[in-house]
């Protein structure tokens, strides 16, 4: 967990569910503010259904609070990587 990412996430302005999603992502962030929890993990941790999580993540991208990219391992898609746009 990145304490810097958590402190940053708390201060951001976003709709409630999107902000909660951001806080959970920050909880998973490494020292480079990257996190890669699966949608199933995010759903379990937040209690938010998958389709709403996808909307929340897209909203966070739209607000420029995160960037996301697809990941692949051995040609198979795995969880996305999310980068929190924490200023340096």
MOBELKA-V230234 format. One record per pair of residues at least 24 apart in sequence whose ideal C-beta (glycine too) atoms are under 10 Angstrom apart, sorted by the first residue. I is the first residue (numbers start at 0). J is the second residue. If there is no record, write none. Layout:
i->I j->J
i->I j->J
//
This chain:
i->0 j->25
i->0 j->26
i->0 j->27
i->0 j->28
i->0 j->29
i->0 j->34
i->1 j->25
i->1 j->26
i->1 j->27
i->1 j->28
i->1 j->29
i->1 j->30
i->1 j->31
i->1 j->32
i->1 j->33
i->1 j->34
i->1 j->83
i->1 j->85
i->2 j->28
i->3 j->28
i->3 j->30
i->3 j->32
i->3 j->83
i->3 j->85
i->3 j->86
i->3 j->87
i->4 j->28
i->4 j->29
i->4 j->30
i->4 j->31
i->4 j->32
i->4 j->33
i->4 j->34
i->4 j->83
i->4 j->85
i->5 j->83
i->5 j->85
i->6 j->85
i->7 j->32
i->7 j->64
i->7 j->83
i->7 j->84
i->7 j->85
i->7 j->86
i->8 j->32
i->8 j->64
i->8 j->65
i->8 j->83
i->8 j->85
i->11 j->59
i->11 j->62
i->11 j->64
i->11 j->83
i->11 j->84
i->11 j->85
i->12 j->62
i->12 j->64
i->13 j->55
i->13 j->58
i->13 j->59
i->13 j->61
i->13 j->62
i->13 j->64
i->14 j->54
i->14 j->55
i->14 j->58
i->14 j->59
i->14 j->62
i->15 j->55
i->16 j->45
i->16 j->47
i->16 j->51
i->16 j->52
i->16 j->54
i->16 j->55
i->16 j->58
i->17 j->47
i->17 j->51
i->17 j->52
i->17 j->54
i->17 j->55
i->17 j->56
i->17 j->57
i->17 j->58
i->17 j->59
i->17 j->61
i->17 j->62
i->17 j->64
i->17 j->65
i->18 j->55
i->18 j->58
i->18 j->59
i->18 j->62
i->18 j->64
i->19 j->44
i->19 j->45
i->19 j->46
i->19 j->47
i->19 j->55
i->20 j->44
i->20 j->45
i->20 j->47
i->20 j->51
i->20 j->52
i->20 j->54
i->20 j->55
i->20 j->56
i->20 j->58
i->20 j->59
i->20 j->64
i->20 j->65
i->20 j->81
i->21 j->55
i->21 j->56
i->21 j->58
i->21 j->59
i->21 j->62
i->21 j->64
i->21 j->65
i->21 j->81
i->21 j->83
i->23 j->47
i->23 j->52
i->23 j->55
i->24 j->55
i->24 j->56
i->24 j->59
i->24 j->64
i->24 j->65
i->24 j->67
i->24 j->81
i->24 j->82
i->24 j->83
i->25 j->65
i->25 j->81
i->25 j->83
i->25 j->85
i->27 j->81
i->27 j->83
i->28 j->81
i->28 j->82
i->28 j->83
i->28 j->85
i->31 j->82
i->31 j->83
i->31 j->85
i->32 j->65
i->32 j->66
i->32 j->81
i->32 j->82
i->32 j->83
i->32 j->84
i->32 j->85
i->32 j->87
i->33 j->66
i->33 j->68
i->33 j->80
i->33 j->81
i->33 j->82
i->33 j->83
i->34 j->65
i->34 j->67
i->34 j->78
i->34 j->79
i->34 j->80
i->34 j->81
i->34 j->82
i->34 j->83
i->35 j->67
i->35 j->68
i->35 j->70
i->35 j->77
i->35 j->78
i->35 j->79
i->35 j->80
i->35 j->81
i->35 j->82
i->36 j->78
i->36 j->79
i->36 j->80
i->36 j->81
i->37 j->77
i->37 j->78
i->37 j->79
i->38 j->78
i->38 j->79
i->39 j->78
i->40 j->78
i->41 j->78
i->41 j->81
i->56 j->81
i->59 j->83
i->59 j->84
i->60 j->84
//
